[in-house]
Every structure is written in C-alpha cells, then in structure tokens.
C-alpha cells in the first residue's frame, strides 16, 4: 500500500521522554537506553476518534512497549520488538512538514 502520507512521529529527548504523534492522536512515553537495548514505558496517547485506516497506523505506537533493541543506520532508526512487528523510522525535516503534532 502507499504509505507516503502515513506519518507516525517519534521524537526522543535527552530527558528520556519521547513525544509520540500518530495521524489523529498524540502522546508521550518514557524510555531507557542501555547499550543497544531500549525500553519504552508509560506509553500514553490521546483518544480522539480516528478513521479506521489511520487508526491502524496509530496502533503501531502502542508496539513501543514491545521494543527490546534498536539500530541506527544513517537517517534510519529501527526498533526491534518481542512481538511480530518491528518498527522502522526515517529522519525528516520537520520544517517542511505540516502536522498538528509537530512542536507539541
């Protein structure tokens, strides 16, 4: 499927707080890094109504609680989980993208 407009954003701050942004909802989580392992805890999201197709994409944010390790290769960040879903992200220029969650 075409996923070019399906943005799921995660911003990791040095304070061990992650800002999360789905298509309709936003939230936060705490994270802990030790070597190449990462653990997300207290994943919380708002509960706004969302069209079904976008809701599916947002459900991937809840997979963060299953993340056990990560790998950074250039602008790509991969999260590997203990479930059947791994998560892959790419760096992007937030100034060229308009989204409600940017900057929140």
C-alpha positions in Angstrom: 0.0 0.0 0.0 1.0 3.6 -0.5 2.3 4.8 2.9 3.8 8.1 1.8 1.2 10.1 3.8 1.2 7.9 6.8 3.3 9.8 9.3 4.0 8.3 12.7 6.4 10.6 14.5 8.6 9.9 17.5 10.9 12.5 19.0 13.3 11.3 21.6 14.5 13.9 24.1 17.7 13.7 26.2 15.4 13.8 29.3 14.3 10.2 28.5 10.9 11.4 27.3 9.5 10.5 23.9 7.0 12.6 22.1 4.6 10.5 20.0 2.4 11.6 17.2 0.0 9.5 15.1 -2.4 10.6 12.4 -5.1 11.7 14.9 -3.6 11.3 18.3 -0.5 12.3 20.2 1.1 11.4 23.5 4.3 10.6 25.2 6.3 7.8 26.8 9.4 7.4 28.9 12.4 5.5 27.5 15.5 3.9 28.9 18.6 3.1 26.8 21.4 0.7 27.8 23.9 -0.2 25.1 21.8 -1.3 22.1 18.7 -2.0 24.1 15.8 0.4 24.6 12.7 0.1 26.8 9.6 2.3 26.5 7.3 2.6 29.5 4.1 4.6 30.3 3.1 4.9 26.6 0.0 7.2 26.6 -2.0 8.6 23.7 -5.0 10.9 23.5 -8.2 9.0 22.4 -9.6 11.2 19.6 -11.8 9.4 17.1 -9.9 8.5 14.0 -10.9 7.0 10.7 -10.3 3.2 10.7 -7.4 3.3 8.1 -5.4 5.8 10.2 -6.3 4.1 13.4 -4.5 1.0 12.2 -1.3 3.1 11.6 -1.6 4.7 15.1 -1.8 1.3 16.7 1.9 0.9 15.9 2.7 3.5 18.5 1.4 1.0 21.2 4.0 -1.5 19.9 6.7 0.6 21.5 6.1 -1.3 24.8 7.3 -4.4 23.0 10.6 -2.8 21.7 13.7 -4.5 23.0 16.5 -3.2 20.9 17.3 -0.6 18.3 19.7 0.2 15.5 20.6 3.5 13.8 21.9 3.5 10.3 22.4 7.0 8.9 18.9 8.7 8.9 17.1 5.4 9.7 16.1 4.2 13.1 14.9 0.6 13.6 13.1 -0.7 16.7 13.0 -4.4 17.1 10.3 -6.0 19.2 9.5 -9.2 21.1 6.3 -9.4 19.0 5.8 -9.9 15.3 6.0 -6.2 14.4 9.3 -4.3 14.1 9.2 -0.5 13.6 11.2 1.5 11.1 11.6 5.3 11.0 13.4 7.8 8.9 14.7 11.2 9.8 12.8 14.1 8.2 12.8 17.8 8.1 10.0 18.9 10.4 10.1 22.5 9.0 8.9 21.2 5.6 6.1 19.1 7.0 2.9 20.4 8.5 1.2 18.3 11.1 -0.7 19.1 14.3 1.8 17.2 16.5 4.9 18.9 15.3 6.2 21.2 18.1 3.9 19.8 20.8 
